Amino acid sequence: MRLFLLIVALLCLFRASVVADSFNSTPLQEPKDTTFTLYQPKPSWVKQHRRFLLKSSTALVVTGMFIHSYNRLDRHIQYLAQQSRTSASNNAAKVLDPMGTALPIQATFATMFTVGALAKRPKMKEAAIVGLGSFYLNALATDKLKKTFQRHRPSSTNDSHLFEGPNGDGQNTSFPSSHTSNAFAAATAIASVYQDNHWVPQAAYGLATLVGLSRINDNKHWASDVLAGAALGYLTGKATYWGYHRVKKAINKRSWVVSPAWHNGGAGLNASLRF
C-alpha cells in the first residue's frame, strides 16, 4: 500500500513539473490596446508630386514669359533699358561680361578641379567635371541655334522679329544669348552639385541672372534672347548632371571575374570585366 501511494505521489510531482515548465515557456502577453492607435494619413497627390508640379509650372511660366516677351515686350524692354542706362550699369556690365565667356568659365572649373583634388573635396571636383561638361554641351547647342535662326541684334535693327534663318550670311547671331546660356549652364552645374546648401544655388543663379541683364543693358540682345539662353543653359546643365551620375553609377557596378583556364596543357587565368 505504501508503495502504491509513493508511486501516485511521484506521478503527481512529475505532472506538476510538466505544467510548470509549459507555463514558463509561454509567457503571457499583455493585450495591446489599439483603441487610440494613430494612423499616418496618406499624403495627397499634390504632395507626392510636389517637385514635378513645381518644375512643370516653372517651365510653363518661363515659356509664357518668352512668348509674351517675343510678341509684345522685347522692344519695350529694350527702350526702357537704353533710356535708363548709366555709367554705373555700364561698368557693372563690363565686370559681368567675362563671366559668360569661354576662357573665364573654363579657368574657373579647372581651378575648382585642382583645388578639389588637392584638398580632397569630392563635391568640388564633381562640380568642376559637371560644369565643364555642361559648358561644352551648351556651347554646341547654342551655336547650332544661332546659325539656325540668325536673328538680328537690337543694336542693328528696331524690328525684334527680324530673322534670316539658316540661309543667312552668319553675321546676325542674337538668338539665343550665349553669354546667358553659358552662365546658366555653369550655375546649374554648381547648384545641382551643392543643392543641399542653402546659399550656393541662390548665389549661382543670381550671378547668372545678372549676366543676362547685362546683355540687355549693353543692347546686345533682346529680352527673349536672354530668356531662351537661360532656359537652354539650365537644361544642358541638368542633362549633364544627370548623365554624369548615370555614367558614374554604371562604372561603380563593374566587376572583374577571374577564373582558371587550361590551354595546350598549360595553366592560366581568364579575366573579364562585367558592367
C-alpha positions as CSV (number, residue, x, y, z in Angstrom):
1,M,0.0,0.0,0.0
2,R,2.8,2.4,0.9
3,L,4.5,1.6,-2.4
4,F,1.3,2.4,-4.3
5,L,0.9,5.7,-2.5
6,L,4.6,6.5,-3.2
7,I,4.1,5.9,-7.0
8,V,1.0,8.1,-7.1
9,A,2.9,10.9,-5.3
10,L,5.8,10.7,-7.8
11,L,3.3,10.8,-10.7
12,C,1.7,13.9,-9.3
13,L,5.0,15.6,-8.8
14,F,6.0,14.8,-12.4
15,R,2.7,16.2,-13.8
16,A,3.1,19.4,-11.8
17,S,6.7,19.9,-13.1
18,V,5.5,19.5,-16.7
19,V,2.7,22.0,-16.2
20,A,5.1,24.5,-14.6
21,D,7.6,24.1,-17.5
22,S,4.9,24.7,-20.1
23,F,3.7,27.7,-18.2
24,N,7.2,29.2,-18.0
25,S,8.0,28.6,-21.7
26,T,5.0,30.5,-23.0
27,P,4.9,33.8,-21.1
28,L,1.7,35.7,-21.1
29,Q,1.5,38.6,-23.5
30,E,-0.4,41.6,-22.4
31,P,-3.2,42.6,-24.8
32,K,-2.5,45.7,-26.8
33,D,-4.9,48.4,-26.7
34,T,-5.4,49.7,-30.2
35,T,-8.3,52.0,-29.4
36,F,-6.1,55.1,-29.6
37,T,-3.7,54.0,-32.3
38,L,-3.0,56.9,-34.7
39,Y,-2.6,56.0,-38.4
40,Q,-0.5,58.2,-40.7
41,P,-2.7,59.6,-43.4
42,K,-1.6,59.0,-47.0
43,P,-0.2,62.2,-48.4
44,S,-2.2,63.8,-51.2
45,W,-1.3,63.5,-54.8
46,V,-0.1,67.1,-54.9
47,K,2.4,66.5,-52.0
48,Q,3.6,63.3,-53.6
49,H,4.3,65.1,-56.9
50,R,5.3,68.4,-55.5
51,R,8.7,68.6,-57.2
52,F,7.3,67.6,-60.5
53,L,4.5,70.1,-60.3
54,L,6.9,72.9,-59.3
55,K,9.3,72.2,-62.2
56,S,6.4,71.9,-64.7
57,S,4.8,75.1,-63.5
58,T,8.2,76.8,-63.7
59,A,8.7,75.6,-67.2
60,L,5.3,76.8,-68.2
61,V,5.9,80.2,-66.6
62,V,9.2,80.6,-68.4
63,T,7.7,79.6,-71.7
64,G,4.8,82.0,-71.3
65,M,7.3,84.8,-70.4
66,F,9.3,84.1,-73.5
67,I,6.3,84.1,-75.8
68,H,4.9,87.3,-74.3
69,S,8.3,88.9,-74.4
70,Y,8.8,88.0,-78.0
71,N,5.4,89.2,-79.1
72,R,5.0,92.3,-77.1
73,L,7.8,93.2,-74.7
74,D,11.1,92.9,-76.5
75,R,11.1,96.4,-78.0
76,H,9.6,98.0,-74.8
77,I,12.2,96.4,-72.6
78,Q,14.9,97.4,-75.0
79,Y,13.7,101.0,-75.0
80,L,13.5,101.2,-71.2
81,A,16.9,99.6,-70.7
82,Q,18.6,102.0,-73.1
83,Q,16.8,105.0,-71.5
84,S,17.9,104.0,-68.0
85,R,21.5,103.2,-68.9
86,T,24.0,104.9,-66.6
87,S,27.8,104.8,-66.2
88,A,27.3,102.5,-63.1
89,S,25.2,100.0,-65.1
90,N,27.8,100.1,-67.9
91,N,30.6,99.5,-65.5
92,A,28.8,96.6,-63.9
93,A,28.1,95.1,-67.3
94,K,31.9,95.2,-68.1
95,V,32.6,93.3,-64.9
96,L,29.8,90.7,-65.6
97,D,30.6,90.3,-69.3
98,P,33.6,87.9,-68.9
99,M,31.5,85.6,-66.7
100,G,29.6,84.4,-69.7
101,T,32.6,83.7,-72.0
102,A,34.6,80.6,-72.5
103,L,38.0,81.3,-71.1
104,P,37.0,82.5,-67.6
105,I,34.4,79.7,-67.2
106,Q,36.9,77.0,-68.2
107,A,39.6,78.5,-66.0
108,T,37.2,78.6,-63.0
109,F,36.2,75.0,-63.3
110,A,39.8,73.9,-63.9
111,T,40.8,75.7,-60.7
112,M,37.9,74.1,-58.8
113,F,39.0,70.6,-60.0
114,T,42.6,71.2,-59.0
115,V,41.7,72.6,-55.6
116,G,39.2,69.8,-55.1
117,A,41.7,67.1,-55.9
118,L,44.5,68.6,-53.7
119,A,42.2,69.4,-50.8
120,K,40.2,66.1,-51.2
121,R,36.9,67.7,-51.7
122,P,34.9,65.4,-53.9
123,K,32.0,67.8,-54.4
124,M,34.2,70.5,-55.7
125,K,35.7,68.0,-58.2
126,E,32.2,66.9,-59.2
127,A,31.1,70.4,-59.7
128,A,34.1,71.1,-62.0
129,I,33.5,68.0,-64.1
130,V,29.8,68.6,-64.5
131,G,30.4,72.3,-65.1
132,L,32.9,71.7,-67.9
133,G,30.7,69.1,-69.5
134,S,27.6,71.4,-69.4
135,F,29.6,74.3,-70.8
136,Y,30.7,72.3,-73.8
137,L,27.3,70.8,-74.4
138,N,25.7,74.2,-74.1
139,A,28.2,75.8,-76.5
140,L,27.4,73.2,-79.2
141,A,23.6,73.7,-78.7
142,T,23.8,77.5,-78.6
143,D,26.0,77.7,-81.7
144,K,23.6,75.4,-83.6
145,L,20.6,77.6,-82.7
146,K,22.4,80.8,-83.6
147,K,23.2,79.5,-87.0
148,T,19.6,78.2,-87.5
149,F,17.7,81.4,-86.5
150,Q,20.3,84.1,-87.3
151,R,18.3,86.8,-85.5
152,H,19.3,90.5,-85.8
153,R,20.6,92.1,-82.7
154,P,18.8,95.2,-81.2
155,S,21.8,97.3,-81.9
156,S,21.3,96.8,-85.6
157,T,17.5,97.0,-86.0
158,N,14.4,98.1,-84.3
159,D,12.5,95.1,-85.6
160,S,12.6,92.4,-82.9
161,H,11.0,89.8,-85.3
162,L,13.8,90.0,-88.0
163,F,15.3,86.6,-88.6
164,E,17.4,85.5,-91.6
165,G,17.1,81.8,-90.9
166,P,19.7,79.1,-91.8
167,N,20.3,80.7,-95.3
168,G,21.7,84.0,-93.8
169,D,25.3,85.2,-94.0
170,G,26.0,84.2,-90.4
171,Q,26.6,87.7,-89.2
172,N,23.4,88.0,-87.1
173,T,23.5,85.7,-84.0
174,S,21.3,87.3,-81.4
175,F,19.2,84.2,-80.6
176,P,19.8,82.8,-78.0
177,S,22.2,84.8,-75.8
178,S,25.4,82.7,-75.5
179,H,26.6,84.7,-72.5
180,T,23.4,83.9,-70.7
181,S,23.3,80.3,-71.6
182,N,26.9,79.8,-70.6
183,A,26.4,81.5,-67.3
184,F,23.2,79.4,-66.5
185,A,24.9,76.2,-67.6
186,A,27.7,76.8,-65.2
187,A,25.3,78.0,-62.4
188,T,23.1,74.9,-62.9
189,A,26.0,72.6,-62.6
190,I,27.2,74.2,-59.4
191,A,23.7,74.5,-57.9
192,S,22.9,70.8,-58.7
193,V,26.0,69.5,-57.0
194,Y,25.5,71.8,-54.0
195,Q,21.8,71.5,-53.9
196,D,21.9,70.6,-50.2
197,N,23.5,74.0,-49.5
198,H,21.2,77.0,-49.0
199,W,23.1,79.9,-50.4
200,V,25.2,78.3,-53.2
201,P,22.3,77.8,-55.7
202,Q,21.0,81.3,-54.9
203,A,24.3,82.9,-55.5
204,A,25.0,80.9,-58.7
205,Y,21.6,81.6,-60.3
206,G,21.7,85.2,-59.1
207,L,25.0,85.9,-60.8
208,A,23.9,84.2,-64.0
209,T,20.8,86.4,-64.0
210,L,22.9,89.5,-63.7
211,V,25.0,88.3,-66.7
212,G,21.8,88.1,-68.7
213,L,20.6,91.5,-67.6
214,S,24.0,93.0,-68.6
215,R,23.4,91.8,-72.2
216,I,20.2,93.8,-72.3
217,N,21.9,96.8,-70.8
218,D,24.6,96.7,-73.5
219,N,21.9,96.4,-76.2
220,K,23.4,93.2,-77.4
221,H,20.3,91.0,-77.0
222,W,16.5,91.2,-76.8
223,A,14.9,90.1,-73.6
224,S,13.6,86.9,-75.3
225,D,17.2,86.1,-76.3
226,V,18.2,86.2,-72.7
227,L,15.2,84.1,-71.5
228,A,15.9,81.5,-74.2
229,G,19.6,81.4,-73.2
230,A,18.7,80.9,-69.5
231,A,16.4,78.0,-70.3
232,L,19.0,76.4,-72.6
233,G,21.7,76.7,-70.1
234,Y,19.5,75.3,-67.3
235,L,18.5,72.3,-69.5
236,T,22.1,71.5,-70.6
237,G,23.3,71.8,-67.0
238,K,20.7,69.4,-65.7
239,A,21.2,67.0,-68.6
240,T,25.0,66.9,-67.9
241,Y,24.4,66.4,-64.2
242,W,22.0,63.5,-64.8
243,G,24.4,61.9,-67.4
244,Y,27.4,62.2,-65.1
245,H,25.6,60.3,-62.3
246,R,24.3,57.7,-64.8
247,V,27.9,57.0,-66.1
248,K,29.3,57.0,-62.5
249,K,26.7,54.5,-61.4
250,A,27.5,52.2,-64.3
251,I,31.2,52.4,-63.7
252,N,30.8,51.6,-60.0
253,K,28.8,48.5,-60.9
254,R,31.5,46.9,-62.9
255,S,33.3,43.9,-61.5
256,W,36.2,41.7,-62.6
257,V,35.6,38.0,-62.9
258,V,38.8,35.9,-62.8
259,S,38.7,32.1,-63.5
260,P,41.4,29.5,-64.0
261,A,41.9,28.2,-67.6
262,W,43.9,25.4,-69.3
263,H,45.3,25.9,-72.8
264,N,47.5,23.5,-74.6
265,G,48.5,21.8,-71.4
266,G,49.3,25.0,-69.7
267,A,47.6,26.7,-66.8
268,G,46.4,30.3,-66.9
269,L,43.8,32.8,-65.9
270,N,40.8,34.3,-67.7
271,A,39.7,37.8,-66.7
272,S,36.6,39.6,-67.8
273,L,35.1,42.9,-66.9
274,R,31.3,43.0,-66.3
275,F,29.2,46.2,-66.3
